[in-house]
Amino acid sequence: MGNVEYEDYLIRLEKHLVRENYNIGLGFKDGWVFFKAVHREIFHLLYDIIAEMSTVFATGLTSMAAGEYVKPIEFKSDTLSATNIWAVKDKKHMYQLFYGVSPGPFRMYPAYPRATEINQLEVGMRTESYLDWGFVDGIESPLDAPSPRSQMFIPYGPLVGWAMKNAAPYAIQPLVRYVVNRLVVEPIKDPDLVMKFLEGRVEFARGTLGGIDNLWATTPVNYRDWWGVQPVSLLAKKDEVEAALR
């Protein structure tokens, strides 16, 4: 798929992309906060892991060894002097990300927050010797055709990362292509509209922040300080919604 045009491989993501005036609901540990997308810009970023994180792999600047596993880390940029390229600096900004990887056997395990891998089984967690689920690889999500399942919403506050595994019996030089939907958002403070979300009468894009065993949370003070609202339960009554949005 090396000759696929950027616009062409967006077709796989088309119905999932948030646009201006779309509603967004983010699920935190304490409940849901709703936003309206006001502006956006969409672009792609080709991330060369070896070039940007020169000491991350045992073999250094050359490759990722056969079978090598790297624990969850933030994706930094030596070029930009950034410790986490997905850190959101403005309280009213947000990323919607999708990513494809190369080569096919390269696996990325999302960690949300940055040190906690998600997508675990009820009966047990992955170990370094048993890593057969919970990943996005280059077979499901090729470099030039990112899978919708790779979607992540990143608002102000949380820092995300990934663990990595080379499942091939040979060394690789991994690449990641991010489709970046960078959004300006406004928190929704209309209780009638929020009730319509909760009752299923108005659609919104949904994003759970973290895995269900470790949903991301901030303090109640920060919700109010950052967005002027408190999160609400999906089962909240009208008076509870009104109190959260005051």
Secondary structure as UniProt FT lines:
FT   TURN            2..3
FT   HELIX           6..9
FT   HELIX           11..16
FT   TURN            20..21
FT   STRAND          23..28
FT   TURN            29..30
FT   STRAND          31..48
FT   HELIX           49..52
FT   TURN            54..55
FT   TURN            58..61
FT   TURN            66..67
FT   STRAND          69..73
FT   TURN            78..81
FT   TURN            85..86
FT   TURN            91..92
FT   STRAND          93..102
FT   TURN            104..105
FT   STRAND          106..111
FT   TURN            114..115
FT   TURN            122..123
FT   TURN            128..129
FT   STRAND          136..137
FT   TURN            138..140
FT   TURN            143..144
FT   HELIX           148..150
FT   STRAND          152..155
FT   STRAND          161..166
FT   STRAND          175..187
FT   HELIX           191..198
FT   TURN            199..200
FT   STRAND          205..208
FT   TURN            212..213
FT   HELIX           220..227
FT   TURN            234..235
FT   HELIX           238..245
//
